[in-house]
Amino acid sequence: MDLRIKGRKAIVCASSDGLGRACAEALGRAGCELVINGRRPDKLEETAAALRSATGAKVTAVAADVATPEGRKALFAACPEPDILVNNAGGPPKKDFRELTPEDWSRAIDANFLSAVHTITHCVDGMMARGFGRIVNITSMTSVRPYINLDLSNATRLGLTGFVAGVSRQVAAKGVTINNLLPGAFATERTNALGSDRAKVSATIPAGRFGDPSEFGDTCAFLCGVSAAYITGQNILIDGGFCMNTL
């Protein structure tokens, strides 16, 4: 399927690995110019080389922490006028809510809420002026199914969901869409870090398996395409049917 975004400029945050990388690769295959981001320069350069080889896309690597003002400044210096923005950041650690410190909350809010708020705010007026923009936020299934001991994620993801719910409706008439992608269990380092028993978890998923990151990336790329112009303000679960939701 031709997504009709060849030549578009895309920033994909936290994309040296996992779901962010999968999104970058799918957008590269669709013909986008990529700015990828991560905090580990060696891993980031390795990913950039792999993406160039796999997709033929122009790839610029920006080693920076998107949760900081300096990191966001570096991203937008590399791509001042993005057509596509994929927000992503590493998820907070599991921890009993009684043990959470003010520093824990501050880090989680900066990484999983404010970083996306700031990048959206920075990009959206330019996208509206040019008549095209696609913003996809990688959030979490915890937005609709909170998990015990993931209170940092539960709270910050819901905060971003609320922000997007209002902002997306204000920009839709100018050709800009904003949507949230909510991953369930995928075969990534994040899943490993949470200590999931893959066989046990797979047995609870109607699809009977963990998701492949490429499936997530393809969905992200579709939302960034021209044909997805009528989809905005949505929270889209990609979880193999795990959450028993009707909306």
C-alpha positions in Angstrom: 0.0 0.0 0.0 1.4 3.4 -1.0 1.1 5.6 2.1 1.8 8.7 0.0 4.3 10.1 2.4 7.5 9.7 0.3 9.8 12.6 0.9 8.1 13.6 4.2 10.4 14.4 7.1 9.9 12.3 10.3 11.3 12.5 13.8 11.1 9.3 15.7 12.0 9.6 19.4 13.7 6.8 21.3 14.2 4.8 18.1 17.5 3.0 18.6 15.7 -0.2 19.5 12.3 -1.8 20.2 9.0 -0.3 19.0 10.6 3.1 18.2 13.0 1.5 15.8 10.2 -0.5 14.2 8.3 2.7 13.6 11.4 4.3 12.1 12.0 1.4 9.8 8.4 1.3 8.6 8.4 5.1 7.8 11.8 4.7 6.1 10.3 2.0 3.8 7.4 4.4 3.1 10.0 6.9 1.7 10.4 9.3 4.6 13.5 11.0 5.6 14.3 10.0 9.2 15.7 11.7 12.3 16.2 9.0 14.9 17.0 9.4 18.5 18.5 7.6 21.5 20.7 8.1 24.5 23.4 5.5 23.6 25.5 6.9 20.7 27.0 3.6 19.7 23.7 1.8 19.6 22.1 4.7 17.8 24.8 4.8 15.0 24.4 1.0 14.6 20.7 1.4 14.2 21.1 4.3 11.7 23.4 2.2 9.5 20.9 -0.7 9.6 18.0 1.5 8.7 19.9 3.0 5.8 20.7 -0.4 4.5 17.2 -1.8 5.0 15.2 1.1 3.6 17.5 3.3 1.5 16.2 6.3 3.6 18.2 9.3 4.5 18.8 8.8 8.3 20.1 11.4 10.7 21.0 10.2 14.2 20.7 12.5 17.2 22.1 11.2 20.4 20.1 13.0 23.1 17.6 12.5 25.9 14.2 13.6 24.6 13.0 14.1 28.2 15.3 17.2 28.5 15.1 20.6 26.9 18.6 20.2 25.5 17.6 16.9 23.9 14.5 18.3 22.2 16.5 21.3 21.0 19.0 18.9 19.3 16.2 17.0 17.6 14.6 20.1 16.2 17.9 21.5 15.1 18.3 18.4 13.0 14.7 18.6 11.6 13.2 22.1 12.1 10.0 21.4 10.2 9.0 17.8 10.7 5.9 16.5 8.8 5.7 13.4 11.1 6.5 13.1 14.8 6.5 9.9 16.7 6.8 10.4 20.5 8.3 7.6 22.5 10.3 7.3 25.7 11.4 4.4 27.9 8.7 3.2 30.4 9.1 3.8 34.1 10.3 0.9 36.3 8.0 -1.3 38.4 7.8 -0.2 42.0 5.4 -0.3 44.9 3.6 3.0 45.1 4.7 3.4 48.7 8.3 3.5 47.6 7.9 6.1 44.9 9.9 9.2 45.6 9.4 12.8 44.3 12.4 12.2 42.0 10.7 9.1 40.6 7.6 11.0 39.8 9.5 13.9 38.3 11.5 11.6 36.0 8.3 9.8 34.9 6.4 13.0 34.3 9.3 14.5 32.3 9.8 11.4 30.2 6.3 10.1 29.6 4.2 13.2 29.7 6.0 16.5 29.4 8.4 15.4 26.7 5.5 14.7 24.4 3.6 17.8 25.4 6.6 19.9 24.5 7.4 18.2 21.2 3.7 18.4 20.1 3.5 22.1 21.1 6.7 22.8 19.2 5.6 21.1 16.0 1.9 21.6 15.6 1.6 25.2 14.4 4.1 24.6 11.7 2.3 21.4 10.6 -1.0 23.4 10.5 0.5 26.2 8.4 1.8 23.6 5.9 -1.5 21.8 5.8 -0.1 18.4 6.8 1.0 16.7 10.0 1.0 13.4 11.7 1.7 12.9 15.4 1.7 9.4 16.9 2.4 8.9 20.6 3.6 5.5 21.7 2.0 5.2 25.1 0.9 1.9 26.8 -1.9 -0.6 27.3 -1.8 0.7 31.0 -3.8 3.7 29.7 -6.9 1.5 29.5 -5.8 -1.4 31.8 -3.7 -0.1 34.7 -1.2 -2.5 36.2 -0.2 -2.9 39.9 3.3 -1.5 40.6 3.3 0.4 37.3 1.7 3.5 38.9 4.2 5.8 37.3 3.2 4.6 33.8 -0.5 4.4 34.7 -0.6 8.0 35.7 1.6 9.7 33.2 0.1 7.8 30.2 -3.3 8.9 31.2 -2.1 12.5 31.5 -0.9 12.4 27.9 -4.1 10.8 26.8 -6.1 13.6 28.3 -3.9 16.3 26.7 -4.2 14.7 23.3 -7.9 14.3 23.6 -8.3 18.1 23.6 -5.5 19.2 21.4 -6.2 16.8 18.5 -9.7 18.3 18.0 -8.2 21.8 17.8 -5.9 21.0 14.9 -7.8 18.4 12.8 -9.3 20.9 10.4 -5.8 22.0 9.3 -4.7 18.5 8.2 -3.0 17.5 11.4 -3.8 14.3 13.2 -2.7 13.1 16.7 -3.2 9.6 17.8 -2.0 7.3 20.6 -0.7 3.8 20.0 -1.1 1.5 23.0 1.2 -1.6 22.8 0.4 -4.7 24.7 3.0 -7.5 25.0 5.7 -7.2 22.3 9.0 -9.0 22.0 11.2 -6.1 23.1 13.9 -5.2 25.8 11.2 -3.4 27.8 9.2 -6.6 28.1 12.3 -8.4 29.3 13.1 -5.7 31.8 9.7 -6.1 33.4 10.5 -9.8 34.0 7.6 -11.2 32.0 7.3 -15.0 31.7 6.7 -15.1 27.9 5.0 -18.5 27.9 2.7 -17.6 30.8 1.8 -14.2 29.3 1.2 -15.6 25.8 -1.3 -18.0 27.2 -3.4 -15.1 28.3 -3.4 -13.4 24.9 -6.1 -14.4 22.4 -3.6 -14.3 19.6 -1.5 -16.8 21.6 1.8 -14.9 21.2 3.8 -11.7 21.8 3.6 -9.1 19.0 6.3 -8.6 16.5 7.7 -5.0 16.6 7.3 -4.8 12.8 3.5 -5.2 13.2 3.5 -2.2 15.5 5.7 -0.2 13.2 3.5 -0.9 10.2 0.4 0.4 12.1 2.3 3.5 13.1 3.3 4.2 9.5 -0.3 3.7 8.3 -1.5 6.3 10.8 1.1 8.7 9.3 -0.2 8.1 5.8 -2.5 10.2 3.7 -5.3 7.6 3.9 -5.5 7.9 7.7 -6.4 11.6 7.6 -9.9 10.9 9.2 -8.4 9.1 12.2 -7.5 11.5 15.0 -7.8 11.7 18.8 -7.9 7.9 19.1 -6.3 5.4 21.5 -5.5 2.4 19.4 -4.7 -0.9 21.2 -2.3 -3.3 19.6 -2.4 -6.1 22.0 -3.5 -9.3 20.3 -6.9 -9.0 21.8 -5.8 -9.0 25.4 -7.9 -6.1 26.7 -11.6 -6.9 26.7 -12.7 -3.5 25.5 -15.6 -2.6 23.4 -14.5 1.0 22.7 
